[in-house]
Amino acid sequence: MTTFRNLNPIQVIHDLARWGYISAGKMDQMASLSNQKPLV
C-alpha cells in the first residue's frame, strides 16, 4: 500500500466514498430484486 503515500488524502477519501456509494447502490438493487427471498 505504498501508493497511498503518493495520493492526495482528500482524493483517497473521495474515491472511497464514491466506491462505497456505488457498492451501496448495487446492494440496494440486489436486495430489491431478491425481495421475495430474504438474504440471510
Legacy VTK file of the C-alpha trace (Angstrom):
# vtk DataFile Version 3.0
C-alpha trace
ASCII
DATASET POLYDATA
POINTS 40 float
0.000 0.000 0.000
2.896 2.344 -0.700
0.830 4.122 -3.371
-1.308 5.717 -0.654
1.654 7.928 0.249
1.710 9.391 -3.253
-2.039 10.037 -3.367
-3.830 13.084 -2.061
-5.644 12.039 1.150
-8.698 14.047 0.109
-8.749 12.244 -3.248
-8.478 8.891 -1.475
-11.433 9.771 0.754
-13.442 10.888 -2.276
-12.633 7.651 -4.124
-13.572 5.529 -1.099
-16.815 7.479 -0.651
-17.671 7.105 -4.345
-16.904 3.373 -4.297
-18.967 2.929 -1.128
-21.872 4.851 -2.665
-21.777 2.768 -5.854
-21.481 -0.533 -3.972
-24.317 0.506 -1.633
-26.499 1.284 -4.646
-25.769 -2.140 -6.147
-26.590 -3.793 -2.823
-29.913 -1.928 -2.737
-30.701 -3.068 -6.279
-29.874 -6.694 -5.471
-31.918 -6.515 -2.276
-34.932 -5.100 -4.120
-34.591 -7.752 -6.843
-34.472 -10.575 -4.301
-37.132 -9.091 -2.043
-39.231 -12.244 -2.074
-36.183 -14.255 -0.942
-34.579 -12.532 2.065
-30.807 -12.975 2.230
-29.512 -14.496 5.449
LINES 1 41
40 0 1 2 3 4 5 6 7 8 9 10 11 12 13 14 15 16 17 18 19 20 21 22 23 24 25 26 27 28 29 30 31 32 33 34 35 36 37 38 39
